[in-house]
Amino acid sequence: MKHNYFAGIALAVSLFAGSAQATDILAQPTNWSGPYVGANIGYSWGPWRSTGVLVGPAGTASPNVNGILGGLQAGYNWQKDSWFWGIEGDIQITGEKDTIGWTALGQVGAVPVGNTVRNEWRFPWFGTLRARAGLANDDWLAYITGGLAFGHAEYKFTNLTTGAVLKDDATRAGWTLGAGAERALDPDWSAKLEYLYVDLGRETFLAGTATPVRTNIRDHILRIGVNRRFSTGY
């Protein structure tokens, strides 16, 4: 009986000590230094003002190249006290597109009266390579980010009446700027919310033809993501 009593006390002390140690570990601030990889999903909207478009006598359109996106990211963080800095790259696949149709009520350029035409813009993929810097507060990061952006844009003109098709595409480089926040979920995983603005400049589609289309390629991105961190832990 006495043996069981002392065994029970020893077990209780052992469990309490283990619980206290686990609580102490979780209470310590996150060490954000080290590499990480992750995935993200979000939404992007791009007001692509275009001129030279066959959508009427004015020749100007404002397509909203919007859609869902998803991709992968990888990076490396360095932390010193409450400050951190790092570098991150990502690649995104998107469903961003917009279509504007129009029926000519009179002869406009090469479009005869009564013809119906369709203009389509797409932004199938883009990527960024950015610096990140900000504050590390226990299990949270708050940061600004910016750097290089690159992506692929497409334009297609279709005369639905005659079946004629003109199309062009381009891969361009530009810049991006944004901000975000990230929270540690446990010693290895974290979740983030991020906004980016991407500007790839102005592209002239169908250059050298009678109907060049000049388009501003700009994008707003809001996304959430998760990262698997390979840091020194808590």
C-alpha positions as CSV (number, residue, x, y, z in Angstrom):
1,M,0.0,0.0,0.0
2,K,2.8,2.4,1.0
3,H,4.6,1.5,-2.3
4,N,1.6,2.4,-4.4
5,Y,1.2,5.7,-2.5
6,F,4.7,6.8,-3.2
7,A,4.4,5.6,-6.8
8,G,1.3,7.7,-7.2
9,I,3.1,10.8,-5.8
10,A,6.1,10.2,-8.1
11,L,3.8,9.9,-11.2
12,A,1.9,13.1,-10.3
13,V,5.2,15.0,-9.8
14,S,6.4,13.7,-13.1
15,L,3.3,14.7,-15.0
16,F,3.3,18.2,-13.4
17,A,6.9,18.7,-14.3
18,G,6.3,17.6,-17.9
19,S,3.3,19.9,-18.1
20,A,5.2,22.8,-16.7
21,Q,8.1,22.2,-19.1
22,A,5.8,22.1,-22.1
23,T,4.1,25.4,-20.9
24,D,7.5,27.0,-20.5
25,I,8.5,26.0,-24.0
26,L,5.3,27.4,-25.6
27,A,5.6,30.6,-23.7
28,Q,9.0,31.4,-25.1
29,P,9.1,33.8,-28.2
30,T,9.4,32.3,-31.7
31,N,12.8,32.3,-33.4
32,W,12.1,33.3,-37.0
33,S,15.6,32.9,-38.3
34,G,16.1,30.2,-41.0
35,P,14.6,29.0,-44.3
36,Y,11.0,28.2,-45.0
37,V,8.7,27.0,-47.8
38,G,5.0,27.3,-48.2
39,A,1.9,27.7,-50.3
40,N,-0.7,30.4,-50.8
41,I,-4.1,31.2,-52.3
42,G,-5.9,34.5,-52.9
43,Y,-7.6,36.9,-55.2
44,S,-6.1,39.4,-57.6
45,W,-7.7,42.3,-59.4
46,G,-6.1,44.3,-62.2
47,P,-7.4,47.6,-63.7
48,W,-5.7,47.3,-67.1
49,R,-6.5,50.6,-68.9
50,S,-6.1,50.0,-72.6
51,T,-6.0,52.3,-75.7
52,G,-6.3,51.5,-79.4
53,V,-8.9,48.8,-78.6
54,L,-11.7,48.2,-81.1
55,V,-14.6,48.7,-78.8
56,G,-16.0,51.8,-80.3
57,P,-14.9,55.1,-81.8
58,A,-13.1,56.2,-78.6
59,G,-10.8,53.2,-78.8
60,T,-10.4,53.1,-75.0
61,A,-11.3,50.3,-72.6
62,S,-10.8,49.6,-68.9
63,P,-10.7,45.8,-68.5
64,N,-10.8,44.4,-65.0
65,V,-8.5,41.5,-65.2
66,N,-9.6,39.7,-62.0
67,G,-9.4,36.2,-60.7
68,I,-8.3,33.6,-58.2
69,L,-4.7,32.8,-57.8
70,G,-2.5,30.2,-56.0
71,G,1.2,29.4,-55.8
72,L,4.3,28.5,-53.9
73,Q,6.8,30.6,-51.9
74,A,10.2,30.1,-50.3
75,G,12.5,32.3,-48.4
76,Y,15.0,32.9,-45.6
77,N,14.7,35.1,-42.4
78,W,17.3,36.6,-40.2
79,Q,16.2,37.9,-36.7
80,K,18.0,40.1,-34.2
81,D,16.1,41.1,-31.1
82,S,12.7,42.5,-32.2
83,W,13.8,43.1,-35.8
84,F,13.8,40.7,-38.7
85,W,14.7,40.9,-42.4
86,G,14.7,38.3,-45.2
87,I,14.2,37.5,-48.8
88,E,11.3,35.6,-50.5
89,G,10.5,34.4,-53.9
90,D,7.1,33.1,-55.2
91,I,5.5,31.9,-58.4
92,Q,1.7,32.2,-59.0
93,I,-0.8,30.6,-61.4
94,T,-3.9,32.8,-61.9
95,G,-7.3,32.7,-63.5
96,E,-7.3,36.4,-64.1
97,K,-9.0,37.6,-67.3
98,D,-11.6,40.0,-68.7
99,T,-13.6,40.1,-71.9
100,I,-15.2,43.2,-73.6
101,G,-17.5,42.7,-76.6
102,W,-18.9,45.3,-78.9
103,T,-21.1,45.5,-82.1
104,A,-20.1,48.2,-84.6
105,L,-23.0,50.5,-85.4
106,G,-20.8,52.1,-88.1
107,Q,-17.5,51.5,-89.8
108,V,-14.8,51.7,-87.2
109,G,-11.3,51.0,-88.5
110,A,-11.2,47.6,-90.0
111,V,-14.5,46.6,-88.3
112,P,-17.5,46.9,-90.7
113,V,-21.0,48.0,-89.6
114,G,-22.9,45.2,-87.9
115,N,-19.8,43.1,-87.0
116,T,-19.5,41.9,-83.4
117,V,-16.0,41.8,-81.9
118,R,-14.5,40.5,-78.7
119,N,-11.4,41.7,-76.8
120,E,-9.9,39.4,-74.2
121,W,-7.0,40.0,-71.7
122,R,-5.4,37.3,-69.6
123,F,-2.7,37.2,-66.9
124,P,-2.0,33.5,-66.5
125,W,1.1,33.6,-64.3
126,F,3.4,35.9,-62.4
127,G,6.2,35.8,-59.8
128,T,8.1,38.0,-57.5
129,L,11.5,38.2,-55.8
130,R,11.3,40.5,-52.7
131,A,13.0,41.7,-49.6
132,R,11.0,41.6,-46.4
133,A,11.7,43.6,-43.2
134,G,9.8,44.4,-40.1
135,L,9.1,43.7,-36.4
136,A,9.1,40.3,-34.7
137,N,6.9,40.4,-31.6
138,D,6.7,37.0,-29.8
139,D,4.7,34.8,-32.2
140,W,3.9,37.6,-34.7
141,L,5.7,39.3,-37.7
142,A,4.6,42.6,-39.2
143,Y,6.5,43.6,-42.3
144,I,6.8,45.5,-45.5
145,T,8.1,43.9,-48.7
146,G,9.1,44.9,-52.2
147,G,11.3,44.1,-55.1
148,L,11.2,42.5,-58.6
149,A,8.0,41.3,-60.3
150,F,7.6,39.5,-63.6
151,G,4.7,37.9,-65.4
152,H,3.0,36.9,-68.6
153,A,0.2,38.8,-70.2
154,E,-2.0,37.9,-73.2
155,Y,-4.4,39.8,-75.5
156,K,-6.7,38.4,-78.2
157,F,-9.0,40.2,-80.6
158,T,-11.8,38.1,-82.3
159,N,-14.2,39.2,-85.0
160,L,-17.1,36.9,-84.1
161,T,-18.9,37.8,-87.4
162,T,-16.0,36.9,-89.8
163,G,-14.0,34.5,-87.5
164,A,-10.8,36.6,-87.8
165,V,-8.5,36.3,-84.9
166,L,-5.5,38.5,-83.8
167,K,-3.5,37.6,-80.7
168,D,-0.3,38.6,-78.9
169,D,1.5,37.9,-75.6
170,A,4.4,39.2,-73.7
171,T,6.5,38.4,-70.6
172,R,7.5,41.5,-68.8
173,A,9.4,42.6,-65.7
174,G,8.5,45.4,-63.2
175,W,8.3,46.0,-59.5
176,T,6.1,45.1,-56.5
177,L,5.5,46.6,-53.1
178,G,3.3,45.5,-50.2
179,A,2.9,44.5,-46.6
180,G,1.8,41.6,-44.5
181,A,1.6,39.9,-41.1
182,E,2.5,36.3,-40.1
183,R,1.8,34.3,-37.0
184,A,3.5,31.2,-35.7
185,L,1.1,28.3,-35.2
186,D,3.7,26.0,-33.5
187,P,7.5,25.7,-33.7
188,D,7.4,24.6,-37.3
189,W,4.3,26.2,-39.0
190,S,3.1,29.7,-39.5
191,A,0.2,31.4,-41.3
192,K,0.3,34.8,-43.2
193,L,-1.9,37.4,-44.7
194,E,-0.3,39.6,-47.4
195,Y,-1.1,42.4,-49.9
196,L,1.0,43.2,-52.9
197,Y,0.8,45.8,-55.7
198,V,2.4,44.7,-59.0
199,D,3.3,47.0,-61.9
200,L,4.7,45.5,-65.1
201,G,4.6,48.7,-67.1
202,R,2.9,49.3,-70.4
203,E,2.8,46.7,-73.2
204,T,1.9,47.3,-76.8
205,F,0.1,44.2,-78.1
206,L,-0.2,43.7,-81.9
207,A,2.6,46.2,-82.5
208,G,3.3,46.8,-86.1
209,T,-0.3,46.2,-87.2
210,A,-3.1,48.6,-88.0
211,T,-4.6,48.0,-84.5
212,P,-1.9,48.2,-81.8
213,V,-3.3,47.9,-78.3
214,R,-1.4,49.7,-75.5
215,T,-2.2,48.2,-72.1
216,N,-1.1,49.1,-68.5
217,I,-0.4,45.8,-66.7
218,R,-1.1,46.4,-63.0
219,D,-2.3,44.1,-60.3
220,H,-3.6,44.1,-56.7
221,I,-3.1,40.9,-54.8
222,L,-4.6,39.8,-51.5
223,R,-3.6,36.3,-50.3
224,I,-3.3,34.0,-47.3
225,G,-0.7,31.3,-46.9
226,V,1.1,28.8,-44.7
227,N,4.8,28.3,-44.3
228,R,6.8,25.3,-43.0
229,R,9.7,26.8,-41.2
230,F,13.1,25.2,-40.6
231,S,14.3,27.5,-37.8
232,T,15.9,26.7,-34.5
233,G,12.3,26.6,-33.0
234,Y,11.2,28.0,-29.7
